């Protein structure tokens, strides 16, 4: 069971990075990002998951540092 927890945590972390990059891309392109919408997002997905699906690990694909990926502009948090 501990391995499933590790996998779930890894998926949630990757979802957080992907969502942060999407928000950064939207703000860089000039789209307004409402802080209320961002607050309602969740990296914990419970639908459309291939629980026992095929997961490919590419060891040649080195991800960028999380510090760069999760940086969000402070203005999206202003009320």
N, C-alpha and C positions, 0 to 999 in steps of 0.2 A: 504494500500500500504506500510505502514511503516514496517509491519510484514514481507512482502516479502523482503524488503531491509535488514532486520535483518537476515533473513534466508540466503540470498545471501552472506552477509558478513561472516556469520558463515561457509558457505561452502567454500568460498575463503580462510578463515583462516585455515580450516582443510586441504585443498589442499596444502597450503603453508607448513604446518607441514609435511604432507605426502611426498611431493617432497623433502623437506630438509632431512628427514630421509632416503629416497632412495639415495640421493647424498652422505650422510654420509656413508651409507652401501657400496656403490660402492667404495668410496675412502678407506675405511677400508679394503676392500678385494683386494686393489691394482690396481683397474681399473683406468686408467687416465680419469679425468673429465675435458673436455675443457671448459674454461670460456665463450667462445662464445656460446656454446650450452646451458649453464646454463642461460646466458643472454637472450636467445630466449624463455625460458620456461615461461609459464603464468599460475597462479593459477585460472584464470578466464576462465572456460570451457563453451563453447557455444554449443557443440555437445554432443549427447548421454546422455542427462540429462532427468531423469524421473521427469519432473516438478511437476506433481501431483501424483507421485508414492507413494509407501509405504516406509515410513521412520521410522525406529525403534530406539527408544531412550533407551539405556541401562544405567540406573542410577547407576548400580553396577560397571560399567567400568569407573574407574577414570583415566583420561588422565595424562600423565607426564607433568611436568611444561614446558611451551613453551620455556624457556631459554635453556633447555637441548635439546629440539627437533629441534630448528632452528639454532643451532650452526653449522656453516660451516667452514671448514678449510680455512685459508686465501690464501693458494697456488692456489686454483681454480680461484681466481680473478686476478692472475698475468698474465700479457700479455707477 
